[in-house]
Amino acid sequence: MLAARHLMGAAAAGTLLLAHAPATAASHTYTIVIDKMKFGPAPQQLRKGDVIIWENRDFLRHSATAADDSFDVDLQPRTKAKTLLKKAGAIAFVCKYHPGMRGVLQVK
C-alpha cells in the first residue's frame, strides 16, 4: 500500500514511471543507428527475446517498419525507440518515409 501511494504521489508530481519487464539471462540488447539516410548494420547472433534499440541520429524523421508487422517504430530526429524480437526468422524492415532504406534481421 505504501508503494502504491508513493507511485501515485510521483505520478501526481509529474514524474513518469515506467515498468520494465525483467530481461532473461539469455536476452541481449543491440543498437541499430540510423544516420545519413541509412540503417546501420544489423547485429549478428540475434535471438528471439532480444531487444533492438533504434537510434535516429539523422536530422530527418525515419521509421523501422517490419514487413511482417512484428514492429513499427516511428523516430523523430535525434530520438530512440526499442522493439522486442518476438519471433525467429528473417524479418525484413524498411523506413516507411524513405522506402529505399531497407534491412533484414536474422533472428534464431
N, C-alpha and C positions, 0 to 999 in steps of 0.2 A: 504494500500500500504506500509506503514511504517512497519507493522508487517511482510509482505511478504519479504521486504528487510532484516529485522532482522533475519528471519528464513533462508533466503538464505545465509546471512553472517555467521551464526552459522554453517550451513552445510558446507560451504566452508572452515571454520576453523577446520573442522574435528569433530565437535560435532554432535552426533546422537540425533535427536529429535524424540520422539515417541508421537503420539497422542493416547489418551486413551478414549474409549467410556465412558460416564458417567455411573456410577452404579446406578441402580434404588434403591429406598428405600427398596425394598423387597429382593434385592440380597445380598449374603454374599460371603466371600472368605474363603476357607478352605485349609489347607496344608496336603498333604499326603507325609510322609517321606519314602524314600526307603533307607534301610540300611541292611547290613549283609544278602543280598540275599532275602529280604522280603519287601513287601509293608506294610506300617503302616496301622492301622485300617481305614476303610472307614468312613467318617463323617456320622453322623445321620442327619435326617431332611433336606436332600438335596432337592433343588427345581430347576426347570428349570430357567435358568438365573444366577445361582450361578457360581462362579469361583473356580476351583481347581488349586492350585499351587503344582506341583510335585517337590519335593526336593530330589535329589540324593546325599546322604551323603556317599555312598559306594565308594570304590576305583575302581569299575568296571562300565562299560557302561551299562545302562538299558534303557528300554522304558516303556511307558504306552500306550498300543495299544488296542483300543476298538474293540471288536468282530464285532460290527455293523458299523465300520469305522467312528464313530462320532468324534473320536480324535485319534491322534497318535503322541506322543511326544517322542523324542529321547534325552536322557540325558547322556552327558559325566559325568565322576566323578566330584562330587562337583559342580553341576550346578542345575538350577531351570528352569522350564517352566510352562506355565499356559494354561488351557483349559477352555472354557466356556461351561457349560452344556446347550445344545440347545434343549433337548427333555426329556420327562418324561419316566419312566420305569426302568427296571433293565438293567444296562449296564455292561456287563462282560468285563474285561480287563486282559491283560497278558503282560509280558515282552517278546518281540519277540526274545531276546537274551538268555533268561533263561525261557523256557516255563513252568517250574514248579512254577514260580511266577505268581500267579493269584489273582484276586479280583473281587468284584461286587459293583457297585454304585447303590443305590436305590434312584431314583430321582422322586419326586412328581410333 
